[in-house]
Amino acid sequence: MVGSLARYLRMMGCDTRYARGWSDEEILDHANAEGRVLLTRDRQLARRAAKAVLLTSSRLEDQVRMTWAALPGVPSEVRFDRCTVCNGLLARYEPAVDAPRQEGVPWDRVAKGLPLFRCNDCGHLYWEGSHTANVRRRLDEWSRGRG
Protein backbone atom coordinates (compact mmCIF):
# COMPACT_ATOMS: atom_id res chain seq x y z
CA MET A 1 0.00 0.00 0.00
CA VAL A 2 2.94 2.36 0.49
CA GLY A 3 5.45 1.25 -2.14
CA SER A 4 5.92 4.76 -3.56
CA LEU A 5 6.55 6.08 -0.06
CA ALA A 6 9.18 3.38 0.47
CA ARG A 7 10.99 4.48 -2.70
CA TYR A 8 10.90 8.13 -1.65
CA LEU A 9 12.20 7.31 1.81
CA ARG A 10 15.08 5.41 0.21
CA MET A 11 15.77 8.43 -2.02
CA MET A 12 16.00 10.46 1.19
CA GLY A 13 18.58 8.02 2.54
CA CYS A 14 16.32 6.08 4.93
CA ASP A 15 16.90 2.39 5.56
CA THR A 16 13.48 1.23 4.40
CA ARG A 17 12.13 -2.31 4.15
CA TYR A 18 9.12 -2.86 1.89
CA ALA A 19 7.09 -5.94 2.76
CA ARG A 20 5.64 -7.11 -0.53
CA GLY A 21 3.90 -10.47 -0.28
CA TRP A 22 4.46 -10.93 3.46
CA SER A 23 1.78 -11.95 5.92
CA ASP A 24 0.90 -9.57 8.76
CA GLU A 25 2.73 -11.88 11.17
CA GLU A 26 5.88 -11.79 9.05
CA ILE A 27 5.71 -8.00 8.85
CA LEU A 28 5.33 -7.67 12.62
CA ASP A 29 8.07 -10.22 13.33
CA HIS A 30 10.56 -8.44 11.05
CA ALA A 31 9.64 -4.96 12.31
CA ASN A 32 10.05 -6.04 15.93
CA ALA A 33 13.27 -8.00 15.37
CA GLU A 34 14.83 -5.11 13.44
CA GLY A 35 13.48 -2.33 15.68
CA ARG A 36 11.68 -0.69 12.78
CA VAL A 37 8.78 1.72 12.74
CA LEU A 38 5.95 0.28 10.68
CA LEU A 39 4.42 2.71 8.18
CA THR A 40 1.07 1.36 7.06
CA ARG A 41 -2.44 2.22 5.91
CA ASP A 42 -3.79 -0.91 7.64
CA ARG A 43 -5.43 0.17 10.91
CA GLN A 44 -5.48 -3.29 12.45
CA LEU A 45 -1.83 -3.92 11.60
CA ALA A 46 -0.83 -0.53 13.02
CA ARG A 47 -2.61 -1.36 16.31
CA ARG A 48 -0.70 -4.62 16.61
CA ALA A 49 2.76 -3.16 15.95
CA ALA A 50 5.11 -2.08 18.74
CA LYS A 51 5.94 1.11 16.80
CA ALA A 52 3.72 2.24 13.95
CA VAL A 53 2.59 5.27 11.99
CA LEU A 54 -0.89 4.94 10.55
CA LEU A 55 -1.03 6.68 7.19
CA THR A 56 -4.59 7.80 6.55
CA SER A 57 -4.14 9.00 2.98
CA SER A 58 -3.40 7.20 -0.27
CA ARG A 59 -1.69 10.33 -1.68
CA LEU A 60 2.11 10.19 -1.67
CA GLU A 61 2.41 13.86 -0.73
CA ASP A 62 0.25 13.32 2.36
CA GLN A 63 2.10 10.13 3.30
CA VAL A 64 5.47 11.89 3.14
CA ARG A 65 4.15 14.77 5.26
CA MET A 66 2.62 12.36 7.81
CA THR A 67 5.94 10.52 8.01
CA TRP A 68 7.83 13.77 8.62
CA ALA A 69 5.30 14.77 11.29
CA ALA A 70 5.61 11.44 13.10
CA LEU A 71 9.35 11.00 12.57
CA PRO A 72 11.02 14.44 12.57
CA GLY A 73 14.47 12.95 11.91
CA VAL A 74 13.52 11.83 8.41
CA PRO A 75 15.43 14.01 5.92
CA SER A 76 13.67 16.13 3.33
CA GLU A 77 16.28 16.05 0.58
CA VAL A 78 17.45 13.52 -1.99
CA ARG A 79 20.60 11.66 -1.06
CA PHE A 80 22.47 9.03 -3.00
CA ASP A 81 22.72 6.62 -0.04
CA ARG A 82 20.15 3.87 -0.69
CA CYS A 83 19.00 1.87 -3.70
CA THR A 84 15.35 2.56 -4.47
CA VAL A 85 15.00 -0.99 -5.82
CA CYS A 86 16.47 -3.15 -3.03
CA ASN A 87 17.48 -0.76 -0.20
CA GLY A 88 21.16 -1.66 -0.60
CA LEU A 89 23.85 0.94 0.05
CA LEU A 90 25.05 3.07 -2.86
CA ALA A 91 28.67 3.91 -3.56
CA ARG A 92 30.35 6.17 -6.10
CA TYR A 93 31.00 4.20 -9.25
CA GLU A 94 33.71 4.90 -11.77
CA PRO A 95 33.51 2.32 -14.54
CA ALA A 96 36.68 1.10 -16.15
CA VAL A 97 37.25 2.45 -19.64
CA ASP A 98 36.67 -1.01 -21.15
CA ALA A 99 33.66 -1.84 -18.92
CA PRO A 100 30.44 -2.80 -20.72
CA ARG A 101 28.09 0.16 -21.07
CA GLN A 102 24.66 -0.30 -19.52
CA GLU A 103 21.89 1.00 -21.78
CA GLY A 104 20.02 4.09 -20.59
CA VAL A 105 22.95 5.66 -18.75
CA PRO A 106 23.94 9.11 -20.10
CA TRP A 107 27.52 8.05 -20.85
CA ASP A 108 28.27 11.30 -22.67
CA ARG A 109 27.49 13.24 -19.47
CA VAL A 110 29.41 10.72 -17.34
CA ALA A 111 32.44 11.35 -19.57
CA LYS A 112 32.09 15.07 -18.72
CA GLY A 113 32.07 14.42 -14.96
CA LEU A 114 28.51 13.43 -14.04
CA PRO A 115 28.94 11.13 -11.03
CA LEU A 116 27.45 7.65 -11.06
CA PHE A 117 26.38 5.68 -8.03
CA ARG A 118 25.91 1.90 -7.95
CA CYS A 119 24.06 -0.31 -5.52
CA ASN A 120 26.45 -2.63 -3.69
CA ASP A 121 23.77 -5.33 -3.61
CA CYS A 122 21.90 -5.34 -6.96
CA GLY A 123 24.21 -3.23 -9.15
CA HIS A 124 21.53 -0.71 -10.18
CA LEU A 125 23.07 2.56 -11.41
CA TYR A 126 22.00 6.07 -10.37
CA TRP A 127 22.89 9.60 -11.46
CA GLU A 128 21.59 13.13 -11.09
CA GLY A 129 19.04 13.69 -13.83
CA SER A 130 15.58 15.02 -14.60
CA HIS A 131 13.88 12.42 -12.37
CA THR A 132 16.06 13.44 -9.43
CA ALA A 133 15.32 17.11 -10.13
CA ASN A 134 11.58 16.38 -10.14
CA VAL A 135 11.81 14.49 -6.84
CA ARG A 136 13.88 17.32 -5.30
CA ARG A 137 11.24 19.85 -6.43
CA ARG A 138 8.39 17.80 -4.96
CA LEU A 139 10.18 17.29 -1.65
CA ASP A 140 10.97 20.99 -1.46
CA GLU A 141 7.30 21.87 -2.07
CA TRP A 142 6.06 19.29 0.42
CA SER A 143 8.51 20.35 3.13
CA ARG A 144 7.57 24.03 3.10
CA GLY A 145 6.34 24.94 6.56
CA ARG A 146 7.99 21.87 8.05
CA GLY A 147 9.55 22.85 11.28
MDTraj code that builds the backbone (N, CA, C; nanometers):
import mdtraj as md
import numpy as np

residues = "MET VAL GLY SER LEU ALA ARG TYR LEU ARG MET MET GLY CYS ASP THR ARG TYR ALA ARG GLY TRP SER ASP GLU GLU ILE LEU ASP HIS ALA ASN ALA GLU GLY ARG VAL LEU LEU THR ARG ASP ARG GLN LEU ALA ARG ARG ALA ALA LYS ALA VAL LEU LEU THR SER SER ARG LEU GLU ASP GLN VAL ARG MET THR TRP ALA ALA LEU PRO GLY VAL PRO SER GLU VAL ARG PHE ASP ARG CYS THR VAL CYS ASN GLY LEU LEU ALA ARG TYR GLU PRO ALA VAL ASP ALA PRO ARG GLN GLU GLY VAL PRO TRP ASP ARG VAL ALA LYS GLY LEU PRO LEU PHE ARG CYS ASN ASP CYS GLY HIS LEU TYR TRP GLU GLY SER HIS THR ALA ASN VAL ARG ARG ARG LEU ASP GLU TRP SER ARG GLY ARG GLY".split()
xyz = np.array([
    [0.0809, -0.1210, 0.0000],
    [0.0000, 0.0000, 0.0000],
    [0.0845, 0.1264, 0.0000],
    [0.2106, 0.1155, 0.0396],
    [0.2941, 0.2363, 0.0494],
    [0.4279, 0.2174, -0.0228],
    [0.4227, 0.1503, -0.1365],
    [0.5448, 0.1249, -0.2136],
    [0.6117, 0.2510, -0.2642],
    [0.5330, 0.3499, -0.3091],
    [0.5921, 0.4762, -0.3557],
    [0.6579, 0.5495, -0.2395],
    [0.5954, 0.5458, -0.1239],
    [0.6546, 0.6081, -0.0058],
    [0.7878, 0.5412, 0.0271],
    [0.7935, 0.4098, 0.0194],
    [0.9180, 0.3382, 0.0473],
    [1.0294, 0.3848, -0.0463],
    [0.9975, 0.4010, -0.1745],
    [1.0991, 0.4476, -0.2701],
    [1.1456, 0.5891, -0.2359],
    [1.0528, 0.6766, -0.2018],
    [1.0897, 0.8132, -0.1653],
    [1.1758, 0.8151, -0.0398],
    [1.1396, 0.7353, 0.0594],
    [1.2200, 0.7307, 0.1813],
    [1.3614, 0.6828, 0.1509],
    [1.3747, 0.5866, 0.0616],
    [1.5076, 0.5409, 0.0211],
    [1.5826, 0.6524, -0.0512],
    [1.5123, 0.7299, -0.1348],
    [1.5774, 0.8426, -0.2024],
    [1.6270, 0.9456, -0.1014],
    [1.5601, 0.9533, 0.0143],
    [1.6002, 1.0465, 0.1193],
    [1.7041, 0.9841, 0.2128],
    [1.7517, 0.8651, 0.1783],
    [1.8583, 0.8020, 0.2545],
    [1.8127, 0.7160, 0.3704],
    [1.6838, 0.6866, 0.3810],
    [1.6318, 0.6085, 0.4929],
    [1.6396, 0.4581, 0.4642],
    [1.6873, 0.3847, 0.5619],
    [1.6905, 0.2388, 0.5561],
    [1.5463, 0.1906, 0.5649],
    [1.4920, 0.1492, 0.4513],
    [1.3483, 0.1228, 0.4397],
    [1.3223, -0.0161, 0.3832],
    [1.2567, -0.0987, 0.4606],
    [1.2133, -0.2308, 0.4150],
    [1.0732, -0.2179, 0.3577],
    [1.0464, -0.2833, 0.2458],
    [0.9119, -0.2857, 0.1890],
    [0.8658, -0.4301, 0.1872],
    [0.7551, -0.4572, 0.2545],
    [0.7092, -0.5943, 0.2761],
    [0.6076, -0.6370, 0.1710],
    [0.6525, -0.6648, 0.0538],
    [0.5636, -0.7113, -0.0534],
    [0.5466, -0.8627, -0.0406],
    [0.4196, -0.9053, -0.0319],
    [0.3900, -1.0472, -0.0284],
    [0.4068, -1.1128, 0.1079],
    [0.4299, -1.0366, 0.2122],
    [0.4460, -1.0929, 0.3458],
    [0.3120, -1.0963, 0.4177],
    [0.2968, -1.1909, 0.5070],
    [0.1785, -1.1947, 0.5920],
    [0.1934, -1.0876, 0.7007],
    [0.0833, -1.0535, 0.7653],
    [0.0896, -0.9567, 0.8759],
    [0.1856, -1.0044, 0.9848],
    [0.1829, -1.1337, 1.0135],
    [0.2728, -1.1882, 1.1175],
    [0.4192, -1.1709, 1.0774],
    [0.4500, -1.1965, 0.9522],
    [0.5877, -1.1794, 0.9049],
    [0.6302, -1.0331, 0.9147],
    [0.5408, -0.9432, 0.8771],
    [0.5707, -0.8000, 0.8852],
    [0.6006, -0.7611, 1.0292],
    [0.5146, -0.8010, 1.1200],
    [0.5325, -0.7673, 1.2619],
    [0.6596, -0.8296, 1.3190],
    [0.6861, -0.9550, 1.2848],
    [0.8069, -1.0221, 1.3334],
    [0.9328, -0.9491, 1.2879],
    [0.9382, -0.9143, 1.1587],
    [1.0561, -0.8441, 1.1055],
    [1.0688, -0.7050, 1.1671],
    [0.9594, -0.6316, 1.1738],
    [0.9637, -0.4964, 1.2306],
    [1.0131, -0.4997, 1.3750],
    [0.9623, -0.5942, 1.4537],
    [1.0049, -0.6041, 1.5931],
    [1.1501, -0.6472, 1.6054],
    [1.1899, -0.7487, 1.5299],
    [1.3271, -0.8002, 1.5369],
    [1.4291, -0.6954, 1.4935],
    [1.3904, -0.6105, 1.3982],
    [1.4834, -0.5110, 1.3441],
    [1.4648, -0.3735, 1.4073],
    [1.3713, -0.3607, 1.5010],
    [1.3475, -0.2328, 1.5680],
    [1.2969, -0.1248, 1.4739],
    [1.2163, -0.1634, 1.3781],
    [1.1676, -0.0691, 1.2776],
    [1.0340, -0.0085, 1.3170],
    [1.0084, 0.1092, 1.2640],
    [0.8776, 0.1722, 1.2741],
    [0.7980, 0.1262, 1.1530],
    [0.6798, 0.0761, 1.1767],
    [0.5950, 0.0279, 1.0684],
    [0.5116, 0.1433, 1.0145],
    [0.5239, 0.1708, 0.8859],
    [0.4416, 0.2708, 0.8179],
    [0.3377, 0.1939, 0.7388],
    [0.2110, 0.2157, 0.7691],
    [0.1068, 0.1357, 0.7062],
    [-0.0238, 0.2129, 0.6956],
    [-0.1076, 0.1688, 0.6028],
    [-0.2436, 0.2219, 0.5906],
    [-0.3432, 0.1265, 0.6545],
    [-0.2947, 0.0128, 0.7035],
    [-0.3785, -0.0909, 0.7636],
    [-0.3962, -0.0624, 0.9132],
    [-0.5157, -0.0211, 0.9514],
    [-0.5435, 0.0173, 1.0913],
    [-0.5184, -0.0974, 1.1890],
    [-0.5654, -0.2155, 1.1548],
    [-0.5477, -0.3292, 1.2453],
    [-0.4004, -0.3646, 1.2620],
    [-0.3257, -0.3623, 1.1529],
    [-0.1832, -0.3923, 1.1600],
    [-0.1110, -0.2868, 1.2439],
    [-0.1458, -0.1608, 1.2247],
    [-0.0831, -0.0532, 1.3024],
    [-0.1080, -0.0720, 1.4512],
    [-0.2282, -0.1138, 1.4887],
    [-0.2614, -0.1357, 1.6305],
    [-0.1785, -0.2475, 1.6918],
    [-0.1425, -0.3452, 1.6111],
    [-0.0695, -0.4617, 1.6613],
    [0.0815, -0.4397, 1.6678],
    [0.1314, -0.3395, 1.6022],
    [0.2763, -0.3159, 1.5954],
    [0.3259, -0.2447, 1.7204],
    [0.4494, -0.2751, 1.7587],
    [0.5105, -0.2080, 1.8738],
    [0.5303, -0.0593, 1.8447],
    [0.5756, -0.0280, 1.7233],
    [0.5944, 0.1111, 1.6798],
    [0.5352, 0.1232, 1.5403],
    [0.4374, 0.2110, 1.5257],
    [0.3720, 0.2240, 1.3951],
    [0.3264, 0.3668, 1.3716],
    [0.3198, 0.4018, 1.2436],
    [0.2595, 0.5270, 1.1990],
    [0.1481, 0.4867, 1.1038],
    [0.0265, 0.5230, 1.1401],
    [-0.0885, 0.4935, 1.0553],
    [-0.1026, 0.6061, 0.9541],
    [-0.0915, 0.5715, 0.8278],
    [-0.1030, 0.6680, 0.7189],
    [-0.2478, 0.6656, 0.6706],
    [-0.3159, 0.7763, 0.6840],
    [-0.4593, 0.7798, 0.6551],
    [-0.4924, 0.8249, 0.5133],
    [-0.3919, 0.8540, 0.4340],
    [-0.4141, 0.9002, 0.2976],
    [-0.3468, 0.8068, 0.1988],
    [-0.4028, 0.7977, 0.0800],
    [-0.3401, 0.7203, -0.0275],
    [-0.2489, 0.8082, -0.1131],
    [-0.2516, 0.9397, -0.0899],
    [-0.1695, 1.0332, -0.1682],
    [-0.0264, 1.0357, -0.1154],
    [0.0700, 1.0201, -0.2055],
    [0.2110, 1.0187, -0.1674],
    [0.2490, 1.1448, -0.0911],
    [0.2078, 1.2596, -0.1391],
    [0.2412, 1.3865, -0.0728],
    [0.1968, 1.3839, 0.0734],
    [0.0758, 1.3391, 0.0984],
    [0.0249, 1.3321, 0.2357],
    [0.1027, 1.2305, 0.3182],
    [0.1356, 1.1165, 0.2578],
    [0.2101, 1.0131, 0.3299],
    [0.3479, 1.0626, 0.3715],
    [0.4153, 1.1344, 0.2810],
    [0.5468, 1.1894, 0.3144],
    [0.5330, 1.2899, 0.4286],
    [0.4354, 1.3771, 0.4199],
    [0.4149, 1.4765, 0.5262],
    [0.3796, 1.4105, 0.6593],
    [0.2970, 1.3078, 0.6571],
    [0.2619, 1.2360, 0.7807],
    [0.3859, 1.1686, 0.8403],
    [0.4706, 1.1160, 0.7542],
    [0.5937, 1.0518, 0.8010],
    [0.6848, 1.1549, 0.8661],
    [0.7009, 1.2706, 0.8023],
    [0.7830, 1.3769, 0.8618],
    [0.7258, 1.4218, 0.9965],
    [0.5936, 1.4332, 1.0046],
    [0.5304, 1.4774, 1.1293],
    [0.5537, 1.3763, 1.2414],
    [0.5447, 1.2480, 1.2092],
    [0.5605, 1.1435, 1.3100],
    [0.7063, 1.1135, 1.3414],
    [0.7932, 1.1334, 1.2428],
    [0.9354, 1.0996, 1.2568],
    [1.0194, 1.2190, 1.2113],
    [1.0355, 1.3194, 1.2974],
    [1.1020, 1.4438, 1.2571],
    [1.2455, 1.4271, 1.2063],
    [1.3091, 1.3163, 1.2368],
    [1.4465, 1.2951, 1.1912],
    [1.4585, 1.2518, 1.0464],
    [1.3476, 1.2246, 0.9813],
    [1.3520, 1.1828, 0.8407],
    [1.3925, 1.3030, 0.7554],
    [1.4972, 1.2878, 0.6745],
    [1.5431, 1.4007, 0.5917],
    [1.4378, 1.4449, 0.4906],
    [1.4600, 1.5626, 0.4342],
    [1.3672, 1.6126, 0.3326],
    [1.4382, 1.6415, 0.2008],
    [1.5559, 1.5845, 0.1836],
    [1.6278, 1.6054, 0.0581],
    [1.6736, 1.4715, 0.0013],
    [1.6971, 1.4711, -0.1302],
    [1.7453, 1.3517, -0.1991],
    [1.8915, 1.3307, -0.1630],
    [1.9223, 1.2069, -0.1340],
    [2.0600, 1.1659, -0.1064],
    [2.0883, 1.0432, -0.1927],
    [2.2106, 1.0238, -0.2257],
    [2.2469, 0.9031, -0.2998],
    [2.3114, 0.8051, -0.2020],
    [2.2274, 0.7550, -0.1079],
    [2.2718, 0.6620, -0.0043],
    [2.2144, 0.5223, -0.0211],
    [2.0881, 0.5133, -0.0660],
    [2.0152, 0.3868, -0.0693],
    [1.9596, 0.3585, -0.2077],
    [1.9590, 0.2319, -0.2446],
    [1.8997, 0.1872, -0.3703],
    [1.7479, 0.1896, -0.3565],
    [1.6810, 0.2508, -0.4521],
    [1.5346, 0.2556, -0.4473],
    [1.4731, 0.1206, -0.4824],
    [1.5503, 0.0324, -0.5418],
    [1.4996, -0.0986, -0.5818],
    [1.5078, -0.1986, -0.4658],
    [1.6266, -0.2087, -0.4022],
    [1.6469, -0.3153, -0.3031],
    [1.6873, -0.2655, -0.1646],
    [1.7078, -0.1349, -0.1476],
    [1.7478, -0.0758, -0.0196],
    [1.8961, -0.0939, 0.0105],
    [1.9729, -0.1496, -0.0821],
    [2.1164, -0.1655, -0.0602],
    [2.1854, -0.0299, -0.0536],
    [2.3073, -0.0299, -0.0027],
    [2.3849, 0.0940, 0.0051],
    [2.4436, 0.1285, -0.1313],
    [2.4454, 0.2587, -0.1615],
    [2.5049, 0.3068, -0.2856],
    [2.6470, 0.3539, -0.2601],
    [2.7295, 0.3412, -0.3616],
    [2.8670, 0.3906, -0.3563],
    [2.8993, 0.4573, -0.4891],
    [2.9892, 0.5559, -0.4849],
    [3.0348, 0.6171, -0.6102],
    [3.0878, 0.5078, -0.7002],
    [3.0606, 0.5214, -0.8289],
    [3.1001, 0.4197, -0.9251],
    [3.1731, 0.4868, -1.0396],
    [3.2933, 0.4410, -1.0636],
    [3.3712, 0.4898, -1.1768],
    [3.4059, 0.3695, -1.2632],
    [3.3291, 0.3506, -1.3706],
    [3.3514, 0.2321, -1.4537],
    [3.4868, 0.2371, -1.5226],
    [3.5432, 0.1201, -1.5397],
    [3.6680, 0.1099, -1.6154],
    [3.6392, 0.1499, -1.7595],
    [3.7400, 0.1996, -1.8260],
    [3.7251, 0.2453, -1.9642],
    [3.6683, 0.1350, -2.0537],
    [3.7110, 0.0099, -2.0302],
    [3.6666, -0.1007, -2.1154],
    [3.5448, -0.1747, -2.0582],
    [3.4830, -0.1193, -1.9530],
    [3.3657, -0.1843, -1.8924],
    [3.2470, -0.1789, -1.9882],
    [3.1640, -0.2832, -1.9866],
    [3.0445, -0.2803, -2.0720],
    [2.9527, -0.1649, -2.0328],
    [2.8940, -0.1007, -2.1298],
    [2.8089, 0.0160, -2.1070],
    [2.6630, -0.0259, -2.0926],
    [2.6065, 0.0013, -1.9773],
    [2.4663, -0.0295, -1.9519],
    [2.3786, 0.0684, -2.0289],
    [2.2791, 0.0164, -2.0994],
    [2.1891, 0.1000, -2.1780],
    [2.1078, 0.1918, -2.0866],
    [2.0828, 0.3137, -2.1342],
    [2.0018, 0.4092, -2.0586],
    [2.0813, 0.5058, -1.9743],
    [2.2093, 0.4770, -1.9536],
    [2.2954, 0.5658, -1.8747],
    [2.3486, 0.6752, -1.9671],
    [2.3452, 0.8017, -1.9242],
    [2.3945, 0.9108, -2.0101],
    [2.5471, 0.9151, -2.0121],
    [2.6067, 0.8206, -2.0872],
    [2.7522, 0.8053, -2.0846],
    [2.8250, 0.9302, -2.1323],
    [2.7624, 1.0073, -2.2217],
    [2.8267, 1.1299, -2.2672],
    [2.8416, 1.2279, -2.1504],
    [2.7416, 1.2356, -2.0639],
    [2.7486, 1.3241, -1.9466],
    [2.8417, 1.2678, -1.8402],
    [2.8478, 1.1353, -1.8288],
    [2.9406, 1.0724, -1.7342],
    [3.0836, 1.1059, -1.7751],
    [3.1106, 1.1023, -1.9068],
    [3.2444, 1.1352, -1.9567],
    [3.2836, 1.2789, -1.9227],
    [3.1827, 1.3668, -1.9063],
    [3.2091, 1.5071, -1.8720],
    [3.2068, 1.5326, -1.7220],
    [3.1973, 1.4247, -1.6407],
    [3.2075, 1.4416, -1.4963],
    [3.0822, 1.4141, -1.4151],
    [2.9718, 1.3768, -1.4799],
    [2.8509, 1.3434, -1.4042],
    [2.8789, 1.2203, -1.3192],
    [2.8642, 1.2301, -1.1862],
    [2.8939, 1.1132, -1.1030],
    [2.7872, 1.0049, -1.1150],
    [2.8332, 0.8814, -1.1098],
    [2.7451, 0.7653, -1.1065],
    [2.7529, 0.7030, -0.9678],
    [2.6434, 0.6420, -0.9272],
    [2.6377, 0.5675, -0.8026],
    [2.5838, 0.4297, -0.8372],
    [2.6360, 0.3268, -0.7685],
    [2.5912, 0.1904, -0.7946],
    [2.5558, 0.1223, -0.6636],
    [2.4480, 0.0447, -0.6691],
    [2.4063, -0.0312, -0.5517],
    [2.5050, -0.1451, -0.5284],
    [2.5523, -0.1554, -0.4045],
    [2.6454, -0.2629, -0.3687],
    [2.5800, -0.4005, -0.3748],
    [2.4456, -0.4041, -0.3646],
    [2.3767, -0.5333, -0.3612],
    [2.3259, -0.5780, -0.4987],
    [2.2521, -0.4908, -0.5691],
    [2.1903, -0.5339, -0.6958],
    [2.2572, -0.4747, -0.8199],
    [2.3481, -0.3791, -0.8014],
    [2.4209, -0.3227, -0.9145],
    [2.3490, -0.2132, -0.9908],
    [2.2284, -0.1760, -0.9489],
    [2.1533, -0.0707, -1.0179],
    [2.2336, 0.0596, -1.0168],
    [2.2332, 0.1305, -1.1292],
    [2.3074, 0.2563, -1.1412],
    [2.2164, 0.3768, -1.1223],
    [2.2723, 0.4826, -1.0615],
    [2.2000, 0.6074, -1.0367],
    [2.2864, 0.7247, -1.0764],
    [2.2206, 0.8358, -1.1153],
    [2.2888, 0.9599, -1.1464],
    [2.1892, 1.0735, -1.1295],
    [2.2418, 1.1927, -1.1219],
    [2.1591, 1.3129, -1.1091],
    [2.1012, 1.3445, -1.2466],
    [1.9690, 1.3418, -1.2556],
    [1.9042, 1.3687, -1.3830],
    [1.7701, 1.4354, -1.3630],
    [1.6873, 1.4327, -1.4661],
    [1.5583, 1.5016, -1.4595],
    [1.4665, 1.4389, -1.3551],
    [1.4714, 1.3064, -1.3390],
    [1.3882, 1.2417, -1.2373],
    [1.4272, 1.2903, -1.0976],
    [1.5574, 1.2969, -1.0723],
    [1.6058, 1.3445, -0.9427],
    [1.5641, 1.4891, -0.9203],
    [1.5732, 1.5707, -1.0242],
    [1.5324, 1.7108, -1.0132],
    [1.3838, 1.7212, -0.9804],
    [1.3019, 1.6383, -1.0424],
    [1.1584, 1.6385, -1.0141],
    [1.1297, 1.5959, -0.8709],
    [1.1998, 1.4943, -0.8224],
    [1.1808, 1.4492, -0.6844],
    [1.2255, 1.5590, -0.5881],
    [1.3398, 1.6219, -0.6155],
    [1.3876, 1.7319, -0.5300],
    [1.2833, 1.8439, -0.5236],
    [1.2246, 1.8783, -0.6390],
    [1.1241, 1.9852, -0.6431],
    [1.0031, 1.9481, -0.5582],
    [0.9549, 1.8250, -0.5754],
    [0.8392, 1.7803, -0.4963],
    [0.8691, 1.7844, -0.3466],
    [0.9832, 1.7304, -0.3076],
    [1.0182, 1.7289, -0.1653],
    [1.0299, 1.8702, -0.1103],
    [1.0860, 1.9600, -0.1897],
    [1.0966, 2.0988, -0.1464],
    [0.9584, 2.1595, -0.1251],
    [0.8679, 2.1368, -0.2202],
    [0.7301, 2.1874, -0.2067],
    [0.6613, 2.1284, -0.0842],
    [0.6745, 1.9976, -0.0669],
    [0.6059, 1.9286, 0.0419],
    [0.6616, 1.9676, 0.1780],
    [0.7895, 2.0051, 0.1828],
    [0.8513, 2.0348, 0.3125],
    [0.8340, 2.1804, 0.3558],
    [0.7783, 2.2638, 0.2698],
    [0.7566, 2.4027, 0.3103],
    [0.6683, 2.4072, 0.4338],
    [0.7101, 2.4841, 0.5311],
    [0.6339, 2.4943, 0.6556],
    [0.6700, 2.3846, 0.7547],
    [0.7563, 2.2912, 0.7130],
    [0.7992, 2.1866, 0.8054],
    [0.8903, 2.2492, 0.9095],
    [0.8668, 2.2215, 1.0322],
    [0.9551, 2.2850, 1.1275],
    [0.9465, 2.2243, 1.2566],
])
top = md.Topology()
chain = top.add_chain()
for i, resn in enumerate(residues, 1):
    res = top.add_residue(resn, chain, resSeq=i)
    for name in ("N", "CA", "C"):
        top.add_atom(name, md.element.get_by_symbol(name[0]), res)
traj = md.Trajectory(xyz[None], top)
